[in-house]
């Protein structure tokens, strides 16, 4: 199995899917990166880095994002699982 950046090809694909979903749910909530950042109490650059995969997002940060956009974390997880199929 080929590895890119320390991750298997399958894990790389899942990571890209996660990042696209993270951006998509923000856009669906009709929030800019700046608006989401303000709600979260972080910089717009941090939100951008989350979406670009330049900064890892842990479960607590992901829950904060989901809370900010009024999307249950379980729904985010369901959509992620569905997108990975």
N, C-alpha and C positions, 0 to 999 in steps of 0.2 A: 504494500500500500504506500503510495507516494505521500510524502509529508511536505507541507508548505508552512514555513514559519513555525515549525514545531507541532503543527496540528495535522491530523490526517485529512485527506481530501474531503471526507464526509463531515468532519468537524468544521472544516473551513466553510463548507456549504451551509451548514447549520448556523454558523456565526454570521454569515452574510444575510441569511434569512432573518435572524434575530435583529440585526441592525436595520434592515429594511422595514421590519414590522415596528420597531421602536420609532422610526421616523414617521411611518404611515399613521400610527395612532395619534401622534402629536398633531399632524396635519388634519386628520379627521376631527380632532377636537377644536380645530380652527385656532390653533395657537402658533405663534411664531416661536423660534428658539428663545428670543429675548423675553417674550411673555412667560413661557414656561420657566425659564431661569429665574425670573422675578418671583414667581409663585414658590419655587423650590428654595429660594435664597442662595442661589449660586450664580456664577457668571454665565453669560451666553456662550462663552468659549467652552465651558465644561459641557454644556448640553450638546454643542457641536462635536466635541471630542467623543461623547457617548455615541452619537449617531454615526460617526465616521470610524468607530472602533479604535480610536487612538487612546481611549481611556476605558478601562473595564468598569462595568457597573455591577455592584453587588445587589443582593436580593433586597436589602433595605432601601437602597437608592431606587431600584426598579419599582418597589411598592410605593415610594414617594411620588415617582413619576405617574404611576397608575392612579394614585389618589388625586393628584393634581389635575389629571385629565378626566377624572370620574369614570375610570374603567377598572372594574375589579381585576385584581391580579390574576385570579383564576381564569378570567376571560382572556387576558393577555396570553397566559400559558396555553389555553385551548387553541387560540388562533395560531400561536407558534407551532404547536404540535401538528395542527392541520396543514400549515404551510410547509412543514418539513416532510410531509408524505409524498 
